[in-house]
């Protein structure tokens, strides 16, 4: 998502610098396209270890802040950022997500640039919704505690920016409820459609798949719910379809769900788009979270027939039964899967409609132009980034 925005800004003639805080647990190999982009911008990166010990969790119980925020702070990274700010004058500095807002005070001290916050999610909502899914009293209380601490932090930070970009109308409404006084612009996820080249001749029908990083709690919670509810249907019941689970950081215990020839826990795949293209029906059983689901947008760009919860598709201009199928409980998921695996032409039509929606509303060049226009309203002039 960030790379797409940077690439589009560069293509539109803007000068861009990226100072990246790289979490060691989410290691990413640069592709040839990434390397080409990095050659066109000013790039600085810093690796940070965000792993948390049991001791850290215990100590944090007596703190007023959440370790889910605090673990992203590094004095060394802040020094690197300050050196960059002293060397270069910027018109706009964009903060990608709540975690890097830890460095807002340093940016305000060493730069006169306008500060834009791109809210990937309303972070406290993720933790609040996670707590609502738990039946264990301790887990419920623990997650609610973190939701409250993260909300307090969000409320402290929001009006310290000059503008906020959100992905959805729902997120804008929430920020206004929080008392946000600065300009807020709705800018959906933009993707480079040239990178998404669906080839249905290479698609295995019928197949179900899930793709997502399971170090993100809402993803892990959602896919566990789906596997627990549909394991028997997929292995011994009426749903005669293979199910593939792929993504980063899949816990070893997920191997217990695997059933030869029926349920495949694949882990990280070499080529995500090739994997998506090879399967026919995408499952997004998201029960908590916020913002906009990038994987759904990418799945739609790949002409996938997608079955998602309402929450999973939140913020995307979907039409149920036309460019996506919405299912919010076990019965609805069961009926949607049964319909899809029985009707290949219907699946193809839903996928084609999904791709059309992406072309009309989510092309990165259109989204980035609107982002630059937003910059201009904040600065009162043309922007170099």
N, C-alpha and C positions, 0 to 999 in steps of 0.2 A: 504494500500500500504506500509506504513512504517512498520507496524507490520509484514507483509509478509517478507520484507527484513531482519528485525531483527531476525525473527524466522529461516530463512534460514542461516543467518550468525552463529547463535548459533548452529544449526544442523551441520554446517561445522567446528565447533570447535573453533570459535572465541569468545573472551570475549567482551561483549557489554554493554555499559551504555546508558541510554536514559534520557536526561534532557528535559522534555516536558513543553511547554507553552500551557496551555489549555484555550481556549476561552470559557467563561461561556455560551455564546449563542449557542455553539455546544456541549452540554452535551452528554456524551457517557457512557453508562453502560458497564462495563467490563463483557465479557462472561467468561465461564469456560476456554476456550482456551486462552483468554487474561490473565487471572489470572495465568494459568500455565506458560505462557511465561514470565510474570513479575517476577515470582519466580526464573527464570533462568538468569536474568540480573540485573544490578544495575539501579534502577529507581528512578528518582526525578521528581516531577510534581509541577507546579505552576499555579494557576487559575488567569486569567486576564479578566477583563471586557472590551470588545472592542466596547460596544455600544457608539454611538455618538449622541449628542444632536443637535438640530437645531442651538443653539448658537455656538457649536463647528464647525459646517459646515460654518456658517457665518464668524467666526473668521478666519477659514482656507483659505477663499477667498483671504486674504491679506498676506498669507504665501508663502514661496518659496517651501515648501514641501507639500506632500499629506497626509491628515489624514488617508487615507487608509493604509499607511505605518506606520505613527507615532503612531497610536493607539496601536500598538503591542509592544511598548517599555515600560518596567517597570524597574525602578531602583532596586526594590526588587528582581526581577527575575535575573537581572544582578549580584547582590550580591550572589545569590544562585549558579549561574553558576561559578562565580569566586571561591567560596569555593570548588566546585567540581574539578575545574582545579588545585587548589593548592594541593588537596589530592591525585590526580591520574595522572600518566603520560600516555598520549594517543599517538598512532601512527597516527591515522586519526580522525578528527572531521568533521562530515558531517552535513551540514546545509540543512534542508529540506524546501525549498521554500524561496522566497525573504524576507518574513517578518522577519524571524529570523536572517537575515544578519545584522539587527540592532545591534547585539551583536558581530559582527566580530572583532571590535577593541579590545574588552575585551578579546576575545579568543587569538588574536595575542599577547596581552600584557602578558598573564599569561600561555601560552602554546606554546611549540615548535612543536606541532603536525601539520601534513599537513592538509590543510583545503580544503575540497571538497564541492562544491555547487551543490545540485541536483535541477535543475531548473524544477519545476512542470509545469510552463508556462513561456512564455515571457510576463510578467505582463502588460507592457504598451500596448501590442497589444490587450489585452482584452478590455481595456478602449477605445482605438482608434476605434476598430470595433464596440463597443457599440455606440460610438458617430456617426458613419456612419449610424446607423440604426434609428437615431432620426430625426424627421422632425421639432420638436420644436427648434427654434434657440437658446434659452437659455440653454436647456438641451444639445444640441449638443456642444455648446461652453464650458459648464461646464465640460462635459466628456472629451473633447479634452484637456482642461487645466490639468485635472488629468493625462491623458495619457502622456502629455509632462513632468510633474513633476516626474512621476514614471519612465519614460525613463531616465531622468537625473540621478535619483538615481541609476538605474540599471547600467548605464554607469560608474558611480563613483565606484561601488562595484566590477564589474566583474573581473578585473585583480588583485584584492586583494586576490583572492583565489589561490590555487595551482593547481586546476583542476575542471572541470565542467562536470557533467553527465546530459545529456538531453534525452528526450524520443523519439525525432523525428529528422529526417534528416533536416526538415524545420527549427526546432529550432536551430540546429547547424549552418546552413547557416546564419540565422539571427544574431546569436552571432558573427560570423566571420565578417559579414558586420559592426557590431558595433565596430570592432577593437579589439576583444578579442585575446590576445596573448598566453594565457595559454592552456594546453591540454584540448580538449573537446571530450568526449566519448558518443556515442549513445547507451543508454541502455533502452529498452522498459519497460513498466510496467510488472512486474512479478507476477504471481498469483499461489497460492497453489491449483493445480487442484484437489487434494483429497477432498477439501472442496466443490467442485461444482459437484453435483450429480443429473443431470437432470433425471426426471422421466415423460415421456410424457403421461403416463396413468393418471397423475394427472393434465394435462394441458387442459384448457378449450379453445376449438377452435370454431369459431374465436374470439379472443379478442385482443384489442390493449392496450398497457400500456406505461406509462412514469414513470420512477423512478429517482429521483434526488433531491438534496437539493436546495430549492428555495431562500436561502439566498445568493446564488451565482448568480449574475446578469445575466450572459449569459444563465443559465438554466431558470430563470424566464422569460426573454425576449423571449426565444425560445418557451416555452410552451404557453405563452400568444399569440404569433403569430399563433401557431397551433390551439389553441382553437378558436381564433377569425375567422380564415379562414375555419375551418371545423365544427363548432358548428352546423350549419344548416344541413350539409351533414350527420352528425352523428345522428341527432335527427329527421329530417324530410326527408332526401334525400335518395340517393341510397346506401350509405355506411351502410349496415345493420350489424353493429358490435358494441359491447360495448367498451367503452374507460375508462380506470382507470388511475388516476393520484395519485401517492404516493411519499412521501418524507418528509423531515424535513422543517420546517419554511414556510409552505404554507400560504400566506396571506389570511385573512378572506374573502376578496373580491372574491376569487376564488370559494367560495360557490355559487356565482351567475351563474357560468357555469354549475352547477350540474343539471342534468335532470334525474328524477327517471327512473331506468331501462336502461338508455342509457349512461350517462356520470356520473362517480363516482369520486368525489374528496375525497380521503381516508385519506390523511395526512400521518403521520408516521405509518409504519407498524411494527409489533412485530418481524417478521422474513423476512428480505429482500429477501433471497434466496427462501424461500417458496412462497413468493408473485410472484417473477419472474417465478418460475417453474409453477405456476398455470395459467399464461397467455401465449399467443402464439406469438404475434407480438410486438416487441419493437420499439417505436418511439423516435428518437433523432433529434429534429428539431433545432439544434444548429446553430445560426446565427453569433456568435462572440465567441472569446475565443482563446486558444492556448494549446500547450502541447498535451497530449494524454488523451482521455476520458476513465477513469477507468471503468465507468459503461458500456461502450461498450465492453471492454475486458471481464468484468464479465458476461455480457449478452451472449457473444459468448461462454464463458466457459459453460454456462447453455444451450447451443444448441438453442438459440433463433434466430428466423428469425428477422433481424433488418433492419429498414428503417431509414437512416440517411442522413443528408447533407454531402457534401464532407468535410466541415470544421469539422463536428462532428467526422468523421472517420479519420481525419488527423493523419498521423504517424503510422497507422496500415496497415499492408501489405494485404489490402483487394483486392478482385476481384469482381467488381460489377456484380450482377446477379448470382454469384457463392456462396460466403460466406456472402454477405450483399447486400442490395439494396440501391443505392444512389439516392436521390431526392433533388433538390436544389431550387424548387419553388412549388407553390401550385399545378400546373398541374401535375408535376412529383410525388409529394406525393400522389395525388388523384389516379393516375394510378397504383402506387406501392401498395397502400392499396387495391385497387379493385382487383388487381392480386392476392395478398396474401390471402385475405379472401375467394376467390373463389377456391383456390387450396391448400388443406391441405398438400398433398404430396410434393409439391414444397417447402412449408414452412419448412417441416421436413428436406428436402435435404439441403436447405440453412443453417439450424441450425446445421446439422451434419458436413457440410464443415467448418462452423465457429469453432466448437469444435476442429476439426483436426488442424486448423491453430494455435489455442491456445496451443495444445499439442506439435506442432512442434517448435514454436518460443517464447512462452511466459511463459513457465514453470519457476517458481521462482528459482528453483535450478540452472538451466542453466544461468538465468539472473544474479543471485548473484555470481556465479563463475566468470562471466565476469566482474562484479563490483570489486571483490577482485583482479582480474588480473590488473584492472585499478589502484587500490590502489598501487599495487606493482610497476607499472611503475612510479608512482608519488614519492613513498618513496625510490625506488631503492632496495627494499628488501621485504622479506615476511612480512605479516601484522598481527598484533593483534589489534582488534578494540575496 
